[in-house]
Amino acid sequence: MKRFSRILFPAAVMLVSAGVSLGTVMTSPLRDSSPSRNIDSPAMDTVLYPSDAYKHNTRHSSDIVIDSLAAALDKAGLSLESDTDSTKKLSPRDSLRQLLDSSLWDKIDSIYIADSTAKAKAAFEKWYNSLDRKERKKYDAEQKAKRMTARADSLRKAKEQEKEIRDSIVENTPRILETYAIPDSMQYKRLITWTAGQDFGDIKPSVPDTSYNFHYYDYPFQRRDVNATWLGVAGSPVQYYNWFNRKSDENVEFYDALEAWSASPRTTLHYNSKTPYTELCYFGTLFGKSARESDNLHLFTTQNITPALNFSLLYDRFGGGGMLEREETANKTTAVQVNYLGKKYTLHAGYLRNMVSRQENGGMQDIKWVNDTTVDARDIPVNLQSASSKTKKNTFFLEQQLRIPFTFIEKMKASRDSTYHFSSDSLNRDITSAFIGHSSEFSTYTRNYTDLISDAAGKAFYNQVFNYNPTASADSMRVRKIDNKLYIRLQPWSSEAVVSKLDIGVGDMLRTYFDSTSVRPTTHKENSFYAYAGAEGQFRGYFFWGAKGKINLLGANAGDFSVQANGQVNFYPFRRARNSPLSLKVNFETRLDEPTYYLKHFSSNHFKWDNDFSKISTTTLQGEVDIPRWKINAGVGYALLSGNTYYDAKGIARQGQKPVNVLSAHLRKEFVLGHLHMDNKLLFQLSSDEDIVPVPTLALNLRYFLQFVIQKNDEGKDVLAMQVGANAFYNTAWNSPAWNPTLGVFYNQNERTYTNGPYFDVFLNFQWKRACIFVKFQNAGQGWPMRKSDYFSADRYIVTQRGFDGLKIGIYWPFYIQPTGKPTQR
């Protein structure tokens, strides 16, 4: 019994459990009547049905939600179900999700998907076949347009996304210049400039001065010298007071006096900018009479396409009507330049154009109209009534250099010595390197002069000389220059070694002159082959030296040579300004040059000569002291000239028969006493023969002003600063040179002496953030305080007179994006 009871009780429990289970299965409805679970609202494409519905094979109707495709077709008047099919299949698509068993979610019923797709396709074909031909064609066109629109939108969005990615990369990538040509200290600056040498590709970088002290001097020659001999109108010919500044860069006589307003491949500035940079500048006499108005414009823009590649455009216009009759001048310069500073390659190329058109009046007939009277300048008689000139220069230039670092030497050292560290950086300047370079220049210079002379004053001006026509002249001069150079530069050790560069090169220059001496226009050609060499080095930042020599081996200028040597020593004595140097500089040069063709042979209506000149010997020695912290710059120079050429009192080319000595000393010092600033520029010169080399003994430019800050920002930086004061010019009496309109040169005269002053400008000068603004009342004294007025700029030419004609307004405004160092907010 005990054993039977042990078996009977479990069996009874099992039978009862089986009966309960069987009854539940037989009586359970399709949907569970128990309270439903809280399930989130499904998506439109999700079909819900009871969690145990898959266990049943029933076909009776249910309230299952069908998928969105069927709902969309029903809304369009189509149906997935046949009209005769009263039964509806269950939609088990997402049934497994009801079980809340995530491991079974991937088992979606593919049979239902295929069945739904087939029904939808059949319903669409039935509807499409019911359309007539016209409706089908319309429907097809609409669907095609939708597909094309969708495709275009998709492509557009893809392109926009790609552009956003590229822009984001460019915007957040630092624009760092990586080149061997610029020192590391200059590569991270926002804007740098430099000049590129044509002999060995030397780059001399600097940071441009955008302050109102620099741009107060609106004429370029006033920034370089104490004063100059010029014709009183912006853009007119200029000859510097300081003899050492009279060096010709182009070596074309009729263009020498215009070099101050333009640039050459050796003096033009090249730029590298982290952000686009633009300069707008205007200065002129807006309130003056239109006939005397001076209008000067400067437009410049530069931008780096890549950190290494830069492109720039320049347009300068200097000119005005002038005070006297018939001296209207227009001097226009255009420049298009490109430069590339790569890791192993540099390039400088560009086009420079300068055109100067001028009405030539020969100056006033008698200077007493200024010395002793106060008549209107337009009433003063002039020498030439109908004369004009036009001078043009066009230059194309190219300079390129390839660096070849000798890394194989470092690799050999590393292979022999395991402790030797070899750097594979291509920008390493401290390894042996070679440079191969080439430079080329093609320039043309032309000058055309015309006049009609029938009066006595005009004939007397040219000393009654009329070689071809007694009343009219049409003279032309033309020079064409083609210069090509090829050089090799070796860097034995580091770029900052005591001997850092050893150079050698060869070149060929072809100069073609328009021969005005022949009856029919012909040309005269001079070809010269030359060789040159140089060396330079430095010791840290304390000592720099350089030397260069050149000799013409073959051709018209055979035997010409030049030797240059320079040195600089820097001291750093200031405890509170460790990086501010005290610099001592010295420069020596000796050269022997063949006179140019027009100095030896020339023929025009008013001038004619055939000279047999010997070579010109020039030796100079200069020294300079520069102390920026104390605002002092001083220098002294000595020159020994033998066979120097000049134009005598009649405008004829001559050559000196005895040596001439020139001694020059200059000083610039600014004193600051509180708000008072006294900027003094002095020039002292002596010439052993004033008939050959006339110079003023003493020349002064004194700019005294009060400077104070009007407005500061919240960070304490100056927003608006102001200067108010006077700028005065004066020199001791000397025979100021005269102007020859036919030849386009200054010539020596010994009949009239001038002090060229004193005359002074009263000014207001503002620095408003980046902009520089000035207002000048020119020649405010107009002869005061002297008994006789002497505001001549050259023999028989005057500067601007006071009044509204002398009220000049100027503004210089640079535009650029100032980097903040903060990430861009998108």
ZAMARGU-4260 file (C-alpha; in steps of 0.2 Angstrom, whole numbers, plus 5000, padded with zeros to 4 digits):
<rodrens>
0) 5000/5000/5000 | 5014/5012/5004 | 5022/5009/4988 | 5005/5010/4978 | 5001/5027/4987
5) 5019/5034/4982 | 5014/5030/4964 | 4996/5035/4964 | 4998/5053/4971 | 5010/5059/4958
10) 5000/5051/4944 | 4984/5060/4950 | 4993/5077/4950 | 4999/5074/4932 | 4982/5069/4926
15) 4974/5084/4934 | 4987/5096/4926 | 4985/5088/4909 | 4966/5090/4910 | 4968/5108/4915
20) 4980/5111/4901 | 4969/5102/4888 | 4954/5113/4893 | 4963/5129/4892 | 4969/5125/4874
25) 4951/5120/4868 | 4942/5135/4875 | 4955/5149/4873 | 4949/5162/4861 | 4960/5170/4847
30) 4964/5185/4857 | 4968/5184/4875 | 4955/5191/4886 | 4967/5195/4900 | 4973/5213/4902
35) 4985/5217/4888 | 5003/5222/4892 | 5008/5240/4891 | 5017/5241/4874 | 5023/5256/4865
40) 5014/5262/4850 | 5021/5253/4835 | 5028/5261/4819 | 5017/5262/4804 | 5025/5247/4796
45) 5023/5236/4811 | 5009/5223/4812 | 5003/5218/4829 | 4993/5203/4833 | 4992/5191/4849
50) 5008/5184/4855 | 5001/5166/4853 | 4992/5168/4837 | 5006/5159/4827 | 5001/5143/4837
55) 4984/5143/4828 | 4979/5139/4811 | 4963/5148/4811 | 4957/5159/4796 | 4943/5169/4805
60) 4944/5188/4804 | 4954/5198/4816 | 4957/5216/4819 | 4975/5216/4815 | 4983/5232/4808
65) 4990/5229/4791 | 5006/5237/4785 | 5008/5255/4778 | 5010/5249/4760 | 4992/5242/4760
70) 4986/5257/4769 | 4993/5268/4756 | 4986/5258/4742 | 4969/5259/4750 | 4970/5277/4751
75) 4974/5278/4733 | 4959/5268/4728 | 4968/5251/4726 | 4967/5235/4736 | 4979/5221/4740
80) 4964/5209/4743 | 4953/5201/4730 | 4934/5206/4730 | 4930/5187/4731 | 4942/5183/4744
85) 4932/5184/4761 | 4946/5177/4771 | 4961/5187/4777 | 4978/5181/4781 | 4986/5185/4797
90) 5001/5196/4796 | 5015/5188/4806 | 5028/5201/4800 | 5033/5208/4818 | 5024/5195/4828
95) 5040/5189/4836 | 5042/5207/4843 | 5026/5203/4854 | 5035/5189/4863 | 5047/5202/4869
100) 5061/5190/4865 | 5075/5200/4857 | 5084/5184/4851 | 5069/5180/4839 | 5067/5198/4831
105) 5077/5194/4816 | 5065/5180/4811 | 5053/5191/4800 | 5040/5182/4790 | 5047/5183/4772
110) 5032/5174/4765 | 5021/5189/4770 | 5032/5201/4762 | 5033/5192/4746 | 5014/5190/4746
115) 5011/5208/4750 | 5023/5214/4736 | 5015/5202/4723 | 4997/5209/4728 | 5003/5227/4727
120) 5011/5224/4710 | 4996/5215/4703 | 4985/5229/4709 | 4996/5242/4701 | 4997/5233/4684
125) 4978/5232/4684 | 4976/5250/4687 | 4990/5255/4675 | 4983/5244/4661 | 4966/5252/4664
130) 4973/5269/4658 | 4972/5275/4640 | 4988/5279/4630 | 4987/5298/4634 | 4985/5295/4653
135) 4999/5282/4653 | 5011/5294/4644 | 5006/5308/4657 | 5009/5297/4671 | 5026/5290/4665
140) 5032/5308/4662 | 5027/5313/4680 | 5036/5298/4687 | 5051/5301/4677 | 5051/5320/4682
145) 5050/5314/4700 | 5064/5302/4698 | 5075/5315/4690 | 5071/5328/4703 | 5075/5315/4717
150) 5091/5310/4709 | 5096/5328/4706 | 5092/5332/4724 | 5102/5317/4730 | 5117/5322/4720
155) 5115/5340/4726 | 5114/5335/4744 | 5129/5324/4742 | 5139/5338/4734 | 5134/5350/4748
160) 5140/5337/4761 | 5157/5335/4752 | 5159/5354/4751 | 5155/5356/4769 | 5168/5343/4773
165) 5181/5351/4762 | 5177/5368/4769 | 5178/5362/4787 | 5195/5354/4783 | 5201/5370/4775
170) 5194/5381/4789 | 5202/5371/4803 | 5218/5367/4795 | 5232/5380/4799 | 5239/5389/4785
175) 5257/5387/4789 | 5271/5393/4777 | 5284/5379/4775 | 5299/5385/4766 | 5318/5386/4766
180) 5319/5403/4760 | 5311/5413/4775 | 5317/5411/4793 | 5306/5402/4805 | 5303/5418/4815
185) 5294/5426/4799 | 5284/5411/4794 | 5270/5413/4806 | 5267/5431/4804 | 5251/5437/4797
190) 5259/5447/4783 | 5277/5448/4777 | 5286/5457/4762 | 5303/5455/4754 | 5313/5460/4739
195) 5321/5446/4728 | 5338/5448/4721 | 5341/5444/4703 | 5359/5438/4705 | 5358/5424/4718
200) 5339/5425/4723 | 5343/5433/4740 | 5327/5436/4749 | 5327/5450/4762 | 5310/5449/4772
205) 5302/5462/4783 | 5286/5467/4790 | 5277/5482/4782 | 5275/5498/4791 | 5256/5502/4792
210) 5258/5516/4805 | 5252/5534/4802 | 5270/5540/4804 | 5275/5531/4789 | 5260/5535/4778
215) 5261/5554/4783 | 5274/5555/4769 | 5263/5552/4754 | 5277/5554/4741 | 5289/5539/4741
220) 5305/5550/4739 | 5301/5559/4755 | 5302/5543/4765 | 5320/5539/4758 | 5328/5556/4759
225) 5328/5573/4768 | 5322/5581/4752 | 5324/5581/4734 | 5325/5591/4718 | 5308/5589/4709
230) 5296/5599/4698 | 5283/5602/4712 | 5269/5591/4705 | 5266/5573/4711 | 5273/5560/4699
235) 5285/5573/4691 | 5304/5569/4689 | 5315/5568/4705 | 5333/5569/4710 | 5338/5565/4728
240) 5348/5577/4738 | 5359/5564/4745 | 5371/5559/4732 | 5372/5541/4738 | 5354/5539/4734
245) 5356/5544/4716 | 5361/5527/4710 | 5352/5521/4695 | 5344/5504/4695 | 5338/5503/4677
250) 5353/5512/4670 | 5343/5522/4657 | 5346/5540/4658 | 5329/5547/4652 | 5321/5536/4665
255) 5332/5539/4680 | 5322/5553/4687 | 5306/5543/4687 | 5313/5528/4696 | 5307/5535/4713
260) 5289/5533/4708 | 5290/5515/4701 | 5298/5499/4705 | 5310/5487/4696 | 5312/5468/4698
265) 5325/5471/4711 | 5315/5484/4721 | 5297/5478/4720 | 5289/5471/4735 | 5283/5453/4736
270) 5270/5447/4749 | 5264/5432/4759 | 5248/5434/4769 | 5239/5422/4780 | 5223/5431/4775
275) 5217/5441/4760 | 5225/5459/4761 | 5219/5475/4753 | 5226/5493/4753 | 5215/5508/4748
280) 5224/5525/4748 | 5219/5542/4742 | 5227/5559/4745 | 5224/5575/4735 | 5217/5592/4735
285) 5199/5589/4735 | 5194/5608/4738 | 5207/5615/4725 | 5203/5622/4708 | 5201/5608/4695
290) 5215/5615/4685 | 5227/5613/4699 | 5219/5598/4708 | 5231/5584/4714 | 5224/5567/4713
295) 5234/5552/4720 | 5227/5534/4721 | 5235/5518/4728 | 5225/5501/4725 | 5233/5485/4731
300) 5227/5468/4734 | 5236/5451/4738 | 5230/5434/4743 | 5238/5417/4746 | 5230/5404/4735
305) 5240/5391/4746 | 5252/5395/4760 | 5266/5395/4747 | 5258/5403/4732 | 5254/5421/4732
310) 5246/5433/4719 | 5245/5452/4720 | 5239/5467/4710 | 5244/5485/4711 | 5239/5501/4703
315) 5247/5518/4708 | 5242/5535/4701 | 5252/5551/4705 | 5248/5567/4697 | 5240/5584/4696
320) 5238/5600/4687 | 5252/5610/4695 | 5253/5628/4701 | 5261/5635/4684 | 5254/5634/4667
325) 5256/5618/4657 | 5263/5606/4670 | 5249/5594/4671 | 5257/5577/4676 | 5250/5559/4676
330) 5261/5545/4683 | 5253/5528/4682 | 5260/5511/4688 | 5253/5494/4686 | 5260/5478/4693
335) 5254/5460/4692 | 5265/5448/4702 | 5266/5430/4708 | 5278/5421/4720 | 5280/5404/4726
340) 5289/5399/4742 | 5291/5380/4742 | 5300/5367/4752 | 5313/5365/4738 | 5308/5378/4725
345) 5305/5397/4725 | 5298/5408/4711 | 5296/5426/4708 | 5287/5432/4692 | 5278/5448/4686
350) 5274/5462/4675 | 5278/5480/4679 | 5271/5495/4668 | 5274/5513/4671 | 5268/5527/4660
355) 5271/5546/4663 | 5263/5559/4653 | 5267/5577/4656 | 5265/5594/4649 | 5282/5602/4648
360) 5283/5621/4652 | 5302/5623/4654 | 5298/5632/4671 | 5295/5651/4674 | 5304/5664/4663
365) 5310/5674/4678 | 5310/5669/4697 | 5307/5686/4703 | 5288/5682/4701 | 5290/5672/4716
370) 5304/5681/4725 | 5297/5698/4725 | 5279/5697/4721 | 5263/5688/4727 | 5255/5686/4710
375) 5244/5670/4706 | 5255/5656/4699 | 5244/5654/4684 | 5249/5672/4679 | 5268/5669/4679
380) 5275/5667/4661 | 5283/5650/4657 | 5296/5646/4644 | 5287/5633/4633 | 5269/5635/4628
385) 5266/5619/4618 | 5277/5605/4623 | 5274/5588/4630 | 5282/5571/4634 | 5277/5553/4637
390) 5288/5540/4645 | 5284/5522/4646 | 5292/5507/4654 | 5286/5489/4652 | 5295/5475/4661
395) 5293/5456/4662 | 5304/5447/4675 | 5306/5429/4681 | 5317/5423/4695 | 5317/5405/4701
400) 5328/5394/4712 | 5329/5375/4716 | 5336/5369/4732 | 5345/5352/4732 | 5349/5346/4750
405) 5364/5334/4751 | 5355/5322/4763 | 5366/5307/4756 | 5380/5315/4766 | 5370/5314/4782
410) 5365/5296/4778 | 5383/5291/4775 | 5387/5298/4792 | 5373/5289/4801 | 5378/5273/4793
415) 5396/5274/4799 | 5391/5281/4817 | 5377/5273/4826 | 5376/5287/4838 | 5374/5300/4824
420) 5356/5307/4823 | 5350/5310/4805 | 5335/5321/4802 | 5325/5317/4786 | 5317/5334/4787
425) 5317/5342/4770 | 5317/5360/4778 | 5333/5357/4788 | 5344/5372/4784 | 5359/5365/4793
430) 5365/5353/4780 | 5375/5355/4765 | 5365/5360/4750 | 5366/5367/4733 | 5355/5379/4724
435) 5352/5381/4705 | 5344/5397/4700 | 5339/5407/4684 | 5333/5425/4682 | 5327/5434/4667
440) 5322/5451/4663 | 5314/5459/4647 | 5312/5478/4648 | 5308/5492/4636 | 5309/5510/4639
445) 5303/5524/4627 | 5302/5543/4628 | 5293/5554/4615 | 5295/5573/4616 | 5285/5585/4605
450) 5285/5604/4605 | 5279/5619/4594 | 5290/5635/4597 | 5287/5651/4588 | 5290/5664/4603
455) 5307/5671/4609 | 5306/5664/4626 | 5305/5646/4619 | 5319/5649/4607 | 5330/5657/4621
460) 5326/5642/4632 | 5334/5630/4619 | 5348/5643/4615 | 5342/5646/4598 | 5346/5628/4593
465) 5335/5620/4580 | 5344/5606/4571 | 5330/5600/4560 | 5315/5610/4561 | 5314/5629/4566
470) 5297/5628/4574 | 5292/5610/4579 | 5301/5595/4587 | 5296/5576/4588 | 5311/5567/4596
475) 5311/5549/4602 | 5322/5538/4612 | 5320/5520/4615 | 5330/5506/4624 | 5326/5488/4625
480) 5335/5477/4638 | 5336/5458/4639 | 5346/5451/4653 | 5347/5432/4657 | 5357/5424/4672
485) 5361/5407/4677 | 5370/5403/4694 | 5374/5390/4706 | 5375/5393/4725 | 5383/5381/4737
490) 5379/5380/4756 | 5394/5371/4763 | 5387/5369/4781 | 5373/5378/4790 | 5363/5393/4783
495) 5369/5402/4798 | 5387/5397/4797 | 5402/5409/4796 | 5403/5404/4778 | 5386/5400/4773
500) 5385/5404/4754 | 5397/5402/4740 | 5390/5408/4723 | 5395/5409/4705 | 5385/5413/4690
505) 5386/5419/4672 | 5374/5431/4662 | 5371/5439/4645 | 5364/5456/4642 | 5358/5463/4626
510) 5354/5481/4625 | 5346/5489/4609 | 5345/5508/4607 | 5335/5518/4594 | 5348/5527/4584
515) 5343/5545/4582 | 5358/5550/4574 | 5354/5542/4557 | 5343/5549/4544 | 5332/5534/4544
520) 5327/5526/4560 | 5340/5512/4564 | 5345/5502/4580 | 5361/5500/4589 | 5364/5484/4598
525) 5376/5481/4612 | 5379/5463/4619 | 5389/5459/4634 | 5393/5442/4642 | 5398/5443/4660
530) 5402/5432/4675 | 5400/5435/4694 | 5403/5427/4710 | 5399/5430/4729 | 5400/5424/4746
535) 5392/5427/4763 | 5390/5421/4781 | 5386/5426/4798 | 5390/5421/4816 | 5373/5419/4825
540) 5364/5435/4826 | 5380/5446/4830 | 5390/5447/4814 | 5385/5447/4796 | 5396/5449/4780
545) 5395/5447/4761 | 5405/5450/4746 | 5401/5450/4727 | 5411/5453/4711 | 5406/5455/4693
550) 5416/5457/4677 | 5411/5459/4659 | 5421/5446/4649 | 5415/5449/4631 | 5405/5462/4621
555) 5402/5480/4621 | 5406/5482/4640 | 5421/5471/4641 | 5432/5476/4655 | 5418/5483/4666
560) 5419/5476/4683 | 5411/5479/4701 | 5416/5473/4718 | 5405/5475/4733 | 5408/5471/4751
565) 5398/5474/4767 | 5397/5469/4785 | 5386/5472/4800 | 5389/5469/4819 | 5375/5469/4831
570) 5376/5472/4850 | 5362/5470/4862 | 5366/5481/4877 | 5349/5485/4883 | 5344/5476/4898
575) 5325/5480/4896 | 5325/5476/4878 | 5335/5461/4875 | 5331/5459/4857 | 5333/5477/4852
580) 5350/5479/4843 | 5363/5492/4841 | 5369/5489/4823 | 5385/5495/4815 | 5385/5493/4796
585) 5399/5496/4783 | 5398/5495/4764 | 5412/5496/4751 | 5410/5497/4732 | 5421/5500/4718
590) 5416/5499/4699 | 5421/5503/4682 | 5407/5506/4669 | 5406/5510/4651 | 5395/5526/4647
595) 5379/5522/4639 | 5376/5524/4621 | 5365/5540/4623 | 5379/5548/4633 | 5391/5546/4618
600) 5379/5548/4603 | 5363/5558/4602 | 5354/5568/4590 | 5338/5578/4591 | 5330/5594/4586
605) 5338/5604/4600 | 5353/5593/4605 | 5367/5584/4596 | 5383/5576/4601 | 5396/5562/4597
610) 5407/5560/4612 | 5422/5548/4615 | 5420/5545/4633 | 5431/5534/4643 | 5425/5522/4657
615) 5418/5529/4673 | 5427/5524/4689 | 5417/5525/4705 | 5423/5520/4723 | 5412/5522/4738
620) 5414/5519/4757 | 5399/5520/4769 | 5396/5517/4787 | 5380/5518/4797 | 5374/5516/4815
625) 5356/5511/4819 | 5349/5511/4837 | 5330/5508/4835 | 5327/5509/4854 | 5334/5527/4855
630) 5326/5531/4838 | 5343/5536/4831 | 5350/5532/4813 | 5366/5540/4807 | 5378/5537/4793
635) 5393/5544/4784 | 5399/5541/4766 | 5413/5545/4755 | 5414/5544/4736 | 5429/5546/4724
640) 5423/5549/4706 | 5434/5548/4691 | 5427/5552/4673 | 5410/5556/4680 | 5398/5561/4667
645) 5385/5575/4669 | 5375/5588/4659 | 5382/5605/4659 | 5373/5622/4659 | 5368/5620/4641
650) 5361/5602/4644 | 5376/5594/4634 | 5383/5578/4640 | 5400/5580/4647 | 5414/5570/4656
655) 5424/5577/4671 | 5443/5577/4667 | 5448/5577/4686 | 5443/5567/4701 | 5428/5573/4711
660) 5427/5569/4730 | 5410/5569/4739 | 5407/5568/4757 | 5390/5565/4765 | 5383/5563/4783
665) 5365/5560/4788 | 5357/5559/4805 | 5339/5556/4810 | 5334/5557/4828 | 5317/5558/4837
670) 5316/5567/4854 | 5300/5563/4864 | 5296/5575/4879 | 5279/5569/4885 | 5267/5573/4872
675) 5279/5583/4861 | 5288/5573/4848 | 5303/5581/4838 | 5308/5571/4823 | 5324/5578/4815
680) 5332/5573/4799 | 5348/5582/4794 | 5360/5580/4779 | 5377/5587/4777 | 5387/5586/4761
685) 5403/5592/4753 | 5408/5591/4734 | 5425/5596/4728 | 5418/5602/4711 | 5400/5609/4712
690) 5400/5612/4693 | 5401/5593/4691 | 5392/5586/4706 | 5381/5600/4714 | 5374/5596/4732
695) 5367/5606/4746 | 5379/5609/4760 | 5365/5607/4773 | 5347/5601/4771 | 5334/5599/4785
700) 5317/5591/4787 | 5310/5595/4804 | 5293/5587/4809 | 5287/5593/4826 | 5270/5588/4833
705) 5260/5584/4849 | 5254/5566/4850 | 5240/5560/4861 | 5227/5546/4862 | 5209/5551/4860
710) 5200/5535/4863 | 5205/5518/4870 | 5195/5502/4870 | 5190/5491/4885 | 5207/5482/4884
715) 5217/5498/4885 | 5223/5498/4867 | 5223/5514/4857 | 5208/5516/4846 | 5211/5534/4840
720) 5227/5543/4841 | 5231/5560/4835 | 5246/5571/4830 | 5245/5590/4827 | 5260/5599/4821
725) 5271/5606/4807 | 5283/5598/4795 | 5297/5610/4788 | 5310/5609/4774 | 5325/5620/4772
730) 5343/5619/4765 | 5358/5631/4762 | 5360/5641/4746 | 5365/5631/4731 | 5363/5630/4712
735) 5348/5619/4711 | 5348/5608/4696 | 5337/5613/4681 | 5326/5601/4670 | 5329/5597/4652
740) 5312/5592/4644 | 5319/5585/4628 | 5332/5573/4636 | 5322/5569/4652 | 5336/5573/4664
745) 5342/5586/4676 | 5357/5597/4671 | 5368/5608/4681 | 5365/5627/4681 | 5376/5640/4689
750) 5365/5656/4686 | 5353/5655/4701 | 5355/5650/4719 | 5341/5643/4730 | 5337/5639/4748
755) 5322/5629/4743 | 5313/5636/4759 | 5310/5637/4772 | 5292/5631/4768 | 5282/5621/4780
760) 5265/5611/4781 | 5253/5612/4796 | 5245/5595/4798 | 5233/5584/4808 | 5237/5566/4808
765) 5226/5552/4814 | 5228/5533/4817 | 5210/5526/4819 | 5212/5508/4822 | 5220/5502/4805
770) 5216/5518/4795 | 5229/5532/4793 | 5221/5549/4790 | 5229/5566/4788 | 5225/5584/4783
775) 5239/5595/4777 | 5239/5614/4774 | 5254/5614/4762 | 5266/5628/4762 | 5257/5638/4776
780) 5270/5651/4777 | 5273/5653/4758 | 5290/5662/4761 | 5287/5667/4779 | 5298/5671/4789
785) 5311/5676/4776 | 5311/5692/4767 | 5311/5684/4750 | 5300/5669/4746 | 5309/5654/4741
790) 5298/5639/4739 | 5306/5632/4724 | 5308/5614/4721 | 5320/5615/4707 | 5327/5628/4695
795) 5311/5639/4690 | 5299/5626/4697 | 5289/5629/4713 | 5279/5618/4726 | 5261/5619/4730
800) 5255/5636/4736 | 5244/5639/4751 | 5225/5641/4751 | 5212/5628/4745 | 5224/5623/4732
805) 5236/5617/4746 | 5223/5609/4757 | 5227/5590/4755 | 5217/5576/4763 | 5224/5559/4763
810) 5217/5542/4769 | 5226/5525/4769 | 5215/5510/4774 | 5221/5492/4774 | 5208/5478/4775
815) 5212/5461/4781 | 5205/5447/4793 | 5213/5448/4810 | 5216/5430/4816 | 5209/5428/4834
820) 5216/5411/4838 | 5199/5405/4843 | 5190/5391/4833 | 5177/5397/4821 | 5159/5396/4827
825) 5148/5386/4815
</rodrens>
